[in-house]
Amino acid sequence: MLDETLLDDPDALALADRRGLLRGAAEAGARVRTAARHATEAGIAELRPEGRPRAVLVAGPGTAAAGVADLVGALAGAAAPVIRLAPTGVAPAAGALRWALPGWAGSVDLLLIPTTDGSEPGLGLLAEQAYRRGITVVAVAPKTSPLAEAVGRAHGLLVPMAMAPHETVAEYGETLAASPGALWALFTPLLALLDRVGLVDAPPEALEQVADRLDRTAERCGPAIATYGNPAKTLAAELADALPLIWTEGQAAGPAGRRFAAVLAELAGLPALAAELPEAMPAHGVLLAGDYAAAADPDDFFRDRVDEPQALRARVVLLRDRATRRGRAPGAGRERADGTPPAESPGPETPGPESPVDPETGALSAAPAARELVLGHGTALSELEPEEGTALEALAELLAVTDFAAVYLSLASAGLSPR
């Protein structure tokens, strides 16, 4: 159960937050600025790429690296395939994860290695394997990590991971890989890189806009803001004793929803399912009518329920990327430094009231049908949409609000003491 009194007690939240998760969420905007500066100092702004890579390979452990791969894939769209390399096994001797390149990967491909630790021997071996095949390697990792040395030997590019003064590499490697700050520390330099190679549109001014949006969202979702006016605390309270079914619509909402499900499990210990509309409706429809339905009560009416935990009930969380549906895709609208054309634009912006037709795909929005299905089953529904802005700003706001919500759940849930 959730201790809702804790949510509105900033001092108690600070005492419970032994891992500094709230601070990490609040500092996300500053982390973007620091990471962008590190990318510039590493030389990304001076790169003169000869065309786009054929494919982008992403390898790294943990929730942060998985989230980065998902976000890169969503933003790159059809400009180039983005493939996350999952670990292929564990080395028998050291018990370390191993990664392997696909057989077709070669010199026209790009390997990205985002990691909050950098001590994984398997990633160093992967960088060396990529060098032997002529694959360009770019890593975001702690500056003094073994991976940094391996990337240097592979003649790759290392961007030191942006860390706050109060953090250490040991903390990140052991307990903070799913923290909000970790995601932006890894993701921001790769945005700058992919801008240079023509896969996304993320110039320095766009990254500054992202940082500003993260700062504004942190002000709205901070611990000093009461639950009734705080979207993250409200969402955390609504998800107490619920099975979250995270339904998404829009280019940025998909990866944001999948990350939300991952951090709910890793930080708050709460299982959650994520799916994109319209597929989410048939995929999760049985959960709205089965044992997790709002009216489900298969137990004996006369059984003593005192001191027994409340059964989980499904609650749909609808995340929609309003900016993506009304604006341009992240890869559109700007010629690259190497002369390659920008990614295809979906057309002019369509401001004004929300249209039921998605201007990018021409498809009808599935949100009205989703609401009808949810309410028809008497299931609780939470909705979250970003304010107007670019696609990257919308993505930043969705990630920030859901990260704050997961942190509040982890701190205020009974029986889930912070590690």
Secondary structure, DSSP 4 states (H G I P E B T S, - for coil): -B-HHHHT-HHHHHHH-TT-HHHHHHTHHHHHHHHHHHHHHHTGGG---SS--S-EEEE--HHHHHHHHHHHHHHHTTSS-EEEE---EE-TTT--EE----TT--TT-EEEEE-SS---HHHHHHHHHHHHHT-EEEEEE-TTSHHHHHHHHTT-EEEEPP--TT--HHHHHHT-TTSHHHHHHHHHHHHHHHHHTTSS---HHHHHHHHHHHHHHHHHHSTTS-GGG-HHHHHHHHHTTEEEEEEEESTTHHHHHHHHHHHHHHHH----EEEETTTHHHHHHHHHHSTTSTT---S-TTS--TTPPPPPEEEEEEEE-HHHHHS--TTBS---TTSPPPBPP--S---SSPPSB-TTT-PBPSHHHHHHHHHHTT-EEEEE-PPSS-HHHHHHHHHHHHHHHHHHHHHHBTT----
